[in-house]
Amino acid sequence: MITSDGGQNKVALVTGASRGIGAACALRLAAQGYAVAVNFARSGHEAESVVKQIRADGGRAVAIRADVGAEGAGEELVGETVRRLGPPLVVVNNAGVQRSRAMIRQPREEFDQMLDINVRGAWSVTRAALPHMYDADWGRVVFVSSVLGATGGPGDTGYGASKGALLAMSKSLALEVSRRNITANAVLPGTILTDIVTDVDPAVLEANIAAIAARRGGEPEEVAAVVAFLCSQDASYVSGAEVVVHGGGWLTLPPSK
């Protein structure tokens, strides 16, 4: 029997969950009692590390490899989640790729890759999971976007466009499914101290942090806390929202070279 919060079928699927924000979301949801499908595309060792940590804390988790941007990957990923854990009633679309380059120098292949993973991947995974949410008359979908999806940024015309698409996708989906006790929301992280951010030029990172009211970068766990709330029964009346996690300041970047 499915209760108002998913009952015994508390299964969450987190894409791009081998590290950073995705890993933090997987760990946080596991701590709240969800069995978690930890999706990864290449970082299998890191994904297994997340799974081991969840299991060590008494939770259930499996690592599932899938490149969400590939044809048919969404259906395969959800199907494997159902087979190994049960139907996912919570989907966190975190998988993404960023290729920062001025538009005049960006090859079409990079732009297509961002659309495939960031947009088509989120769409296909969510679409594959929705029938299970309909059957349960309950579900949660979270799209991990970016402040660049709202503001844009130099060197990120493609990335910003892909993350902006998630904002429209989230709002449109919310209008389609809210009467079924399913919510759809977007989270917009700013400068979060993942390895992708900390590996950039220190001067660029310093400039980003200088534009933040909190004068520091955020931690993946701070984003995960927001995601976990949106996935909870407490957030049942929150749908179509854009929740910005940026320390009080919009991300700014120096012009691309």
SERO-4910 file (N, C-alpha, C, O; in steps of 0.05 Angstrom, whole numbers):
BEGIN
 pado doro    nc1    nc2    nc3   cac1   cac2   cac3    cc1    cc2    cc3    oc1    oc2    oc3
  Met    A     17    -24      0      0      0      0     18     25      0     36     27     16
  Ile    A     12     43    -19     27     68    -20     14     89     -3    -10     95     -7
  Thr    A     28    100     16     18    121     33     24    148     21     36    149     -1
  Ser    A     17    169     35     20    196     24     49    203     18     54    222      3
  Asp    A     68    190     30     96    197     25    111    174     11    136    174     12
  Gly    A     97    157     -3    110    135    -17    111    109     -2    117     88    -14
  Gly    A    104    109     23    102     84     39    126     66     37    149     75     39
  Gln    A    121     41     32    142     21     31    159     24      5    181     14      4
  Asn    A    148     38    -14    163     42    -39    179     68    -39    177     84    -58
  Lys    A    194     71    -18    211     96    -16    237     91    -31    257     84    -20
  Val    A    235     95    -58    259     91    -75    264    118    -89    246    130   -101
  Ala    A    289    126    -88    297    151   -102    318    144   -122    336    127   -118
  Leu    A    317    157   -145    337    155   -166    350    182   -169    337    202   -175
  Val    A    377    182   -165    392    207   -168    412    203   -191    429    186   -190
  Thr    A    409    220   -212    428    218   -234    453    234   -228    452    254   -214
  Gly    A    475    225   -240    501    239   -235    507    240   -206    514    261   -195
  Ala    A    505    216   -192    507    216   -163    533    205   -152    535    198   -129
  Ser    A    554    203   -169    579    191   -160    596    211   -143    613    202   -129
  Arg    A    590    237   -146    606    257   -131    590    283   -130    569    286   -141
  Gly    A    602    302   -116    591    329   -115    563    330   -105    555    317    -85
  Ile    A    547    347   -117    519    351   -109    503    326   -110    487    320    -92
  Gly    A    507    310   -131    492    285   -134    497    266   -112    478    254   -101
  Ala    A    522    262   -105    529    244    -83    517    254    -57    507    238    -41
  Ala    A    518    280    -52    507    292    -27    477    287    -26    466    281     -5
  Cys    A    463    289    -49    435    284    -50    428    255    -44    410    249    -29
  Ala    A    444    237    -56    440    208    -51    443    202    -21    427    187    -10
  Leu    A    464    212     -9    469    207     19    446    219     37    438    206     56
  Arg    A    438    243     30    417    256     46    390    241     44    376    237     64
  Leu    A    383    233     20    358    218     17    359    191     30    339    182     41
  Ala    A    382    178     29    386    152     43    382    156     73    370    139     86
  Ala    A    392    178     83    389    183    112    360    188    120    352    185    143
  Gln    A    344    195    100    315    199    105    299    174     99    274    175     99
  Gly    A    313    152     95    299    127     92    294    117     64    281     96     60
  Tyr    A    304    131     44    301    122     17    322    101      9    345    103     16
  Ala    A    313     81     -6    332     64    -21    340     81    -45    323     92    -59
  Val    A    366     82    -51    375    101    -71    389     87    -94    408     71    -90
  Ala    A    381     93   -118    395     85   -142    416    107   -149    408    130   -155
  Val    A    441    100   -146    463    119   -151    472    117   -179    488     99   -186
  Asn    A    463    135   -196    470    134   -225    497    146   -230    505    166   -217
  Phe    A    512    134   -248    538    145   -257    541    139   -287    529    120   -297
  Ala    A    558    154   -300    565    149   -328    592    136   -331    596    118   -347
  Arg    A    612    147   -316    639    138   -319    653    132   -292    669    113   -290
  Ser    A    646    146   -271    660    144   -246    648    122   -228    637    126   -207
  Gly    A    652     97   -238    641     74   -223    653     70   -195    638     64   -177
  His    A    679     75   -192    691     71   -166    679     91   -146    674     84   -123
  Glu    A    675    116   -155    664    136   -137    635    130   -130    626    134   -107
  Ala    A    620    120   -150    592    113   -145    590     90   -125    573     90   -107
  Glu    A    607     70   -128    608     48   -109    615     57    -81    606     46    -61
  Ser    A    632     78    -79    639     89    -53    615    101    -39    611     98    -15
  Val    A    598    115    -55    574    127    -44    555    104    -34    543    106    -13
  Val    A    553     83    -51    536     61    -43    546     48    -17    530     42      1
  Lys    A    572     44    -15    583     32      9    577     49     34    572     38     55
  Gln    A    579     75     31    574     93     53    545     91     62    539     90     86
  Ile    A    527     90     43    498     87     50    493     60     64    479     59     84
  Arg    A    504     39     53    500     13     66    513     11     93    502     -1    111
  Ala    A    536     24     97    549     24    123    532     38    144    533     32    168
  Asp    A    515     57    135    497     71    153    470     57    156    451     68    168
  Gly    A    468     33    144    443     17    147    423     21    125    401     11    127
  Gly    A    431     35    104    412     40     82    414     21     59    432      3     59
  Arg    A    397     24     39    398      8     15    405     25     -8    395     48    -11
  Ala    A    423     15    -25    432     31    -48    445     12    -69    456     -8    -62
  Val    A    443     20    -94    457      6   -115    468     27   -134    457     49   -137
  Ala    A    490     20   -147    502     38   -167    493     27   -195    494      3   -200
  Ile    A    483     45   -212    473     37   -238    487     55   -259    484     80   -258
  Arg    A    500     43   -277    514     58   -298    495     64   -321    481     46   -331
  Ala    A    494     89   -330    478     97   -353    486    125   -360    488    143   -343
  Asp    A    491    130   -386    496    156   -397    468    167   -404    457    160   -425
  Val    A    457    184   -387    429    192   -390    424    207   -416    401    209   -425
  Gly    A    445    217   -429    441    231   -454    439    213   -478    433    222   -500
  Ala    A    444    187   -474    443    168   -496    415    159   -502    397    160   -485
  Glu    A    410    152   -527    383    143   -535    374    119   -519    389     99   -517
  Gly    A    351    121   -507    340     98   -492    350     95   -464    342     77   -450
  Ala    A    369    112   -456    382    109   -430    363    114   -407    364    101   -386
  Gly    A    345    133   -410    326    139   -389    309    115   -382    305    109   -358
  Glu    A    298    102   -402    281     79   -398    297     56   -385    287     42   -367
  Glu    A    322     52   -395    338     30   -384    345     36   -355    345     17   -338
  Leu    A    352     61   -348    360     67   -321    336     64   -302    340     52   -280
  Val    A    313     73   -309    290     70   -292    282     40   -290    275     31   -268
  Gly    A    284     26   -312    278     -3   -311    296    -18   -293    287    -36   -279
  Glu    A    322    -12   -294    341    -25   -276    336    -18   -247    340    -34   -229
  Thr    A    328      7   -242    321     15   -215    298      0   -204    298    -10   -182
  Val    A    277     -4   -221    254    -19   -213    262    -48   -207    253    -59   -187
  Arg    A    278    -59   -224    286    -87   -220    302    -92   -194    298   -112   -181
  Arg    A    319    -73   -188    337    -77   -165    328    -65   -139    335    -75   -117
  Leu    A    311    -45   -140    302    -32   -115    272    -29   -113    260    -30    -92
  Gly    A    259    -25   -136    231    -19   -137    226      7   -153    245     20   -161
  Pro    A    201     14   -158    195     37   -174    204     63   -160    197     68   -137
  Pro    A    219     80   -174    228    105   -162    205    126   -162    195    134   -183
  Leu    A    198    134   -138    177    155   -136    190    182   -131    176    203   -130
  Val    A    216    183   -128    232    208   -126    253    207   -147    269    188   -149
  Val    A    255    227   -164    275    230   -184    290    256   -181    277    278   -181
  Val    A    316    255   -177    332    279   -176    349    280   -201    368    264   -204
  Asn    A    343    298   -219    358    301   -244    382    319   -240    381    343   -243
  Asn    A    404    306   -233    429    322   -227    450    319   -248    467    336   -250
  Ala    A    449    298   -264    470    293   -284    473    317   -303    453    327   -313
  Gly    A    497    326   -307    501    349   -325    530    352   -333    548    341   -320
  Val    A    534    367   -354    560    373   -363    562    402   -371    543    414   -381
  Gln    A    585    415   -365    589    443   -371    613    446   -389    635    437   -382
  Arg    A    609    458   -412    631    463   -431    631    493   -435    617    504   -452
  Ser    A    648    507   -420    649    536   -421    668    546   -443    692    540   -443
  Arg    A    656    561   -461    672    572   -483    655    594   -496    631    591   -498
  Ala    A    668    615   -505    653    636   -519    639    624   -543    650    607   -557
  Met    A    615    633   -549    599    621   -570    614    620   -597    612    601   -611
  Ile    A    629    641   -603    642    643   -629    663    621   -632    671    614   -654
  Arg    A    672    610   -609    692    588   -610    682    561   -601    697    542   -599
  Gln    A    656    559   -596    645    534   -586    636    516   -609    619    524   -625
  Pro    A    647    492   -611    639    474   -632    611    463   -627    602    461   -604
  Arg    A    597    457   -648    570    446   -646    569    421   -629    549    416   -615
  Glu    A    590    405   -630    590    380   -615    588    385   -585    574    370   -571
  Glu    A    601    406   -575    599    412   -546    571    421   -539    560    413   -518
  Phe    A    559    438   -556    532    447   -551    512    424   -550    495    422   -533
  Asp    A    515    406   -570    497    383   -571    500    365   -547    481    354   -536
  Gln    A    525    362   -537    530    345   -514    516    356   -489    504    341   -474
  Met    A    516    382   -486    503    394   -463    473    391   -465    459    386   -445
  Leu    A    462    394   -489    433    390   -492    426    360   -487    405    355   -474
  Asp    A    442    342   -498    436    314   -494    435    305   -465    416    292   -456
  Ile    A    455    313   -450    457    304   -422    440    321   -404    424    311   -388
  Asn    A    443    348   -406    429    365   -387    399    367   -391    384    369   -372
  Val    A    390    366   -416    362    370   -422    348    344   -430    329    335   -416
  Arg    A    358    331   -451    345    306   -460    347    285   -439    328    269   -435
  Gly    A    370    284   -425    373    264   -403    352    268   -381    340    248   -373
  Ala    A    349    292   -372    329    298   -351    301    291   -360    285    280   -346
  Trp    A    295    298   -385    268    293   -396    263    263   -398    242    254   -390
  Ser    A    282    248   -409    278    219   -413    276    204   -387    259    185   -385
  Val    A    292    211   -367    291    197   -341    264    203   -328    251    185   -317
  Thr    A    257    228   -328    232    236   -315    208    223   -329    190    212   -316
  Arg    A    208    223   -355    186    211   -370    183    181   -364    161    171   -361
  Ala    A    206    168   -362    205    139   -356    195    133   -328    183    112   -323
  Ala    A    200    151   -309    192    147   -281    163    155   -276    151    145   -257
  Leu    A    152    173   -292    125    183   -287    104    162   -285     86    164   -267
  Pro    A    103    141   -302     82    121   -299     81    108   -271     60    102   -261
  His    A    104    105   -259    105     94   -232     94    113   -211     81    105   -192
  Met    A     99    139   -215     88    159   -197     58    161   -201     43    165   -182
  Tyr    A     49    159   -226     20    159   -231      7    136   -217    -15    139   -205
  Asp    A     19    112   -219      7     88   -206      6     92   -176    -14     83   -163
  Ala    A     26    105   -164     26    110   -135     10    134   -126      5    137   -103
  Asp    A      2    150   -146    -11    176   -139      6    192   -121     -4    205   -102
  Trp    A     32    192   -125     51    207   -109     78    207   -123     86    187   -135
  Gly    A     92    230   -122    119    230   -133    132    257   -129    119    278   -123
  Arg    A    158    257   -132    174    282   -130    195    282   -152    210    262   -156
  Val    A    196    304   -167    217    308   -187    231    334   -181    219    355   -178
  Val    A    258    332   -180    274    356   -176    294    358   -199    308    339   -205
  Phe    A    295    381   -211    315    387   -232    337    404   -220    331    426   -210
  Val    A    361    395   -221    384    411   -211    393    428   -235    406    419   -253
  Ser    A    385    454   -234    392    473   -255    417    488   -246    436    475   -237
  Ser    A    418    513   -250    441    530   -243    431    559   -243    413    566   -257
  Val    A    445    576   -228    439    605   -230    444    615   -258    431    634   -267
  Leu    A    462    602   -272    467    610   -300    444    604   -318    441    616   -340
  Gly    A    426    587   -310    401    582   -325    382    605   -323    365    608   -340
  Ala    A    385    622   -303    368    645   -299    382    671   -308    369    689   -319
  Thr    A    408    673   -304    422    698   -309    439    697   -334    445    718   -346
  Gly    A    447    673   -343    466    672   -365    494    679   -354    496    688   -331
  Gly    A    514    676   -370    541    683   -363    559    682   -387    555    665   -404
  Pro    A    579    699   -388    598    699   -410    612    672   -412    622    661   -392
  Gly    A    613    661   -436    625    635   -441    606    612   -435    614    589   -438
  Asp    A    582    617   -428    563    596   -421    536    599   -436    515    594   -424
  Thr    A    537    607   -461    512    608   -476    499    581   -479    474    579   -475
  Gly    A    515    561   -484    504    534   -487    495    522   -460    473    511   -458
  Tyr    A    512    524   -440    506    513   -414    482    528   -402    464    516   -391
  Gly    A    483    555   -403    461    570   -393    434    563   -406    413    562   -393
  Ala    A    435    559   -432    411    552   -447    400    525   -437    376    522   -434
  Ser    A    418    506   -433    410    479   -425    398    480   -397    378    467   -391
  Lys    A    410    496   -379    400    497   -352    374    514   -350    357    509   -333
  Gly    A    372    534   -368    347    549   -369    324    532   -379    301    535   -370
  Ala    A    330    513   -397    309    495   -406    298    479   -384    274    472   -384
  Leu    A    314    472   -364    304    456   -341    284    472   -325    265    460   -313
  Leu    A    287    498   -324    268    515   -309    241    514   -322    220    511   -309
  Ala    A    240    516   -349    215    514   -363    203    486   -361    179    483   -359
  Met    A    220    466   -363    211    439   -361    198    434   -334    177    421   -332
  Ser    A    210    443   -312    200    440   -286    173    453   -282    154    440   -272
  Lys    A    170    477   -291    144    491   -288    123    478   -305    100    475   -295
  Ser    A    129    470   -329    109    457   -346    100    431   -334     77    424   -334
  Leu    A    120    415   -324    113    389   -313     95    393   -288     77    378   -283
  Ala    A    102    413   -272     86    418   -248     56    423   -255     38    413   -241
  Leu    A     51    437   -277     24    442   -285     10    416   -294    -14    414   -292
  Glu    A     26    397   -305     14    372   -315      7    353   -293    -12    338   -295
  Val    A     23    352   -271     21    330   -252     12    337   -224      8    318   -208
  Ser    A      9    362   -218      5    369   -190    -21    358   -178    -22    353   -154
  Arg    A    -41    353   -194    -66    341   -184    -63    312   -176    -81    300   -164
  Arg    A    -40    300   -183    -35    272   -176    -16    270   -152     -4    249   -148
  Asn    A    -14    291   -137      4    291   -114     33    287   -122     50    276   -107
  Ile    A     39    296   -146     67    296   -156     76    325   -158     61    342   -169
  Thr    A    100    331   -149    110    358   -151    135    358   -169    149    338   -171
  Ala    A    140    381   -181    164    385   -197    175    412   -191    161    432   -192
  Asn    A    201    412   -184    214    437   -176    242    438   -186    254    417   -194
  Ala    A    253    462   -187    281    465   -196    297    478   -174    288    496   -159
  Val    A    322    469   -171    341    480   -153    364    493   -169    374    481   -188
  Leu    A    371    518   -162    391    533   -177    415    538   -160    416    558   -145
  Pro    A    435    521   -160    459    526   -144    476    548   -157    476    552   -181
  Gly    A    489    562   -139    509    582   -148    537    569   -147    541    548   -158
  Thr    A    556    583   -135    583    572   -132    584    552   -110    584    559    -86
  Ile    A    584    526   -118    584    504    -98    612    491   -101    621    486   -123
  Leu    A    624    486    -78    652    477    -78    655    447    -84    662    431    -67
  Thr    A    648    440   -108    653    413   -119    680    413   -132    692    435   -136
  Asp    A    690    390   -141    716    389   -154    716    404   -180    737    415   -188
  Ile    A    693    406   -193    692    421   -218    698    450   -214    711    463   -230
  Val    A    688    461   -192    692    489   -185    720    494   -174    733    513   -182
  Thr    A    728    477   -156    754    482   -143    778    477   -161    800    485   -155
  Asp    A    773    464   -183    795    459   -202    799    482   -222    818    481   -238
  Val    A    782    502   -221    785    525   -240    808    543   -230    819    540   -209
  Asp    A    814    562   -247    834    582   -240    827    595   -214    805    605   -211
  Pro    A    845    596   -194    839    608   -168    829    637   -170    813    645   -154
  Ala    A    839    651   -190    830    679   -193    801    680   -201    786    698   -192
  Val    A    792    661   -217    764    660   -226    747    653   -202    726    666   -197
  Leu    A    755    634   -186    740    626   -162    739    649   -142    718    654   -130
  Glu    A    761    664   -139    761    687   -121    742    708   -130    728    720   -114
  Ala    A    741    713   -156    722    733   -167    693    724   -163    676    741   -157
  Asn    A    688    699   -166    661    689   -161    652    693   -132    630    703   -127
  Ile    A    670    686   -114    663    688    -86    660    717    -77    644    723    -59
  Ala    A    676    735    -89    674    763    -83    646    775    -89    638    795    -78
  Ala    A    632    762   -108    606    771   -117    583    759   -100    560    765   -104
  Ile    A    590    743    -80    570    729    -64    568    743    -37    588    749    -24
  Ala    A    544    749    -29    540    763     -3    552    748     20    563    761     39
  Ala    A    550    722     20    561    706     42    592    705     42    604    696     61
  Arg    A    604    713     20    633    714     17    645    686     20    667    683     31
  Arg    A    631    666     11    642    639     11    627    622    -10    605    629    -18
  Gly    A    639    600    -18    625    581    -35    607    563    -18    612    560      6
  Gly    A    587    552    -31    570    533    -16    581    505    -16    599    499    -32
  Glu    A    570    489      1    577    461      2    555    444    -11    532    451    -10
  Pro    A    563    421    -24    543    404    -36    521    396    -17    498    393    -25
  Glu    A    528    392      8    508    384     28    486    406     32    464    399     39
  Glu    A    493    431     27    474    452     30    453    451      7    430    458     12
  Val    A    462    444    -16    443    440    -38    426    415    -33    402    415    -37
  Ala    A    439    394    -23    424    369    -18    402    373      3    381    360      1
  Ala    A    407    390     22    386    395     42    361    407     30    339    400     38
  Val    A    365    425     10    342    437     -4    328    416    -21    304    414    -21
  Val    A    344    400    -35    333    378    -51    316    359    -34    294    351    -42
  Ala    A    327    351    -11    314    332      6    287    344     16    267    329     18
  Phe    A    286    370     22    261    382     31    241    380      8    218    373     13
  Leu    A    249    387    -16    231    386    -39    220    358    -45    199    355    -56
  Cys    A    235    338    -36    227    310    -40    210    300    -18    199    278    -19
  Ser    A    206    316      3    192    307     27    162    312     25    153    327      8
  Gln    A    147    300     43    118    305     45    113    333     55     92    345     48
  Asp    A    132    345     69    129    372     79    127    392     56    116    414     59
  Ala    A    138    385     33    138    403     10    115    396    -10    117    402    -34
  Ser    A     94    384      0     72    376    -17     58    399    -32     45    394    -52
  Tyr    A     60    423    -21     47    446    -33     68    464    -48     61    486    -56
  Val    A     91    453    -52    112    468    -67    116    454    -93    126    432    -95
  Ser    A    108    467   -115    111    456   -141    113    478   -162    100    499   -160
  Gly    A    131    474   -181    136    495   -201    154    517   -190    157    538   -202
  Ala    A    167    511   -168    184    532   -155    213    531   -166    222    510   -175
  Glu    A    226    553   -164    255    555   -169    269    564   -143    265    586   -134
  Val    A    284    546   -132    297    552   -106    327    557   -111    341    539   -120
  Val    A    335    582   -106    362    590   -111    379    585    -86    372    593    -64
  Val    A    402    571    -90    421    566    -68    447    578    -76    465    565    -88
  His    A    450    604    -69    474    618    -79    487    637    -59    503    654    -66
  Gly    A    480    634    -33    493    651    -13    487    680    -14    501    696     -3
  Gly    A    465    687    -28    457    715    -29    470    732    -51    469    756    -50
  Gly    A    480    719    -71    491    735    -93    491    719   -119    496    695   -119
  Trp    A    487    733   -141    487    719   -167    515    714   -176    532    731   -173
  Leu    A    520    691   -188    546    683   -198    554    702   -221    539    707   -239
  Thr    A    578    713   -219    589    729   -241    616    718   -249    631    708   -233
  Leu    A    621    719   -275    646    708   -286    660    729   -303    647    746   -315
  Pro    A    686    729   -303    701    747   -321    696    739   -350    690    716   -355
  Pro    A    700    757   -369    696    751   -397    714    728   -406    736    725   -396
  Ser    A    703    711   -423    718    689   -434    740    699   -452    737    719   -466
  Lys    A    763    685   -451    785    692   -468    782    680   -496    799    683   -513
***
